[in-house]
Amino acid sequence: MAIFISLAIIFGQLSLMALGGGFTILPEMQRQVVDVHHWMTAQEFSALFAMAQAAPGPNMMIVPLIGWHVAGWGGLLVSAVANFAPSSLLTVLVMKAWKRFKDRPWRQKVQAGLVPVTVGLVVASGILITEASVTNWRLALLTLLATLLGMHKRLHPLWILAGGALLGLLVAG
């Protein structure tokens, strides 16, 4: 029972901190499940993240996967509800107020101020996943290539993922 309470508290809190999307809470999520609770290694976290991103659906499918990894089906259910319910309810409430203040000058300033915060948190998430995933120079080179392609070419991310998987098989095989 204690594990379910821990999952609910962690993912409930993270849900309310996810300004700018789910990727912004990835570093704290990894810190909680790897460093604080020792439920998995950084490499296992990275593998679950990759699996969640490859699957169709919301980009935060890592949350139910962590719950399942930690406590089976019950953990999956608790972590998913704890992560998605609070932020969904808060979003509905905030959007009602946000629409009411649409013409206020402070609203645009708040939005503009949140952009660099969100970008910084997403970059921190990318660094965290890279550190956990890159274990040798070949993977570092492959990661750098995929990052550069994603930043400078108009390629769908799935093509970059497929190309990386193929190169990984060729290099490792």
Secondary structure as GFF3:
##gff-version 3
##sequence-region A 1 173
A	DSSP	alpha_helix	2	17	.	.	.	ID=ss1
A	DSSP	three_ten_helix	22	25	.	.	.	ID=ss2
A	DSSP	alpha_helix	26	30	.	.	.	ID=ss3
A	DSSP	pi_helix	31	36	.	.	.	ID=ss4
A	DSSP	alpha_helix	42	54	.	.	.	ID=ss5
A	DSSP	alpha_helix	62	100	.	.	.	ID=ss6
A	DSSP	alpha_helix	105	133	.	.	.	ID=ss7
A	DSSP	alpha_helix	137	152	.	.	.	ID=ss8
A	DSSP	alpha_helix	157	172	.	.	.	ID=ss9
###
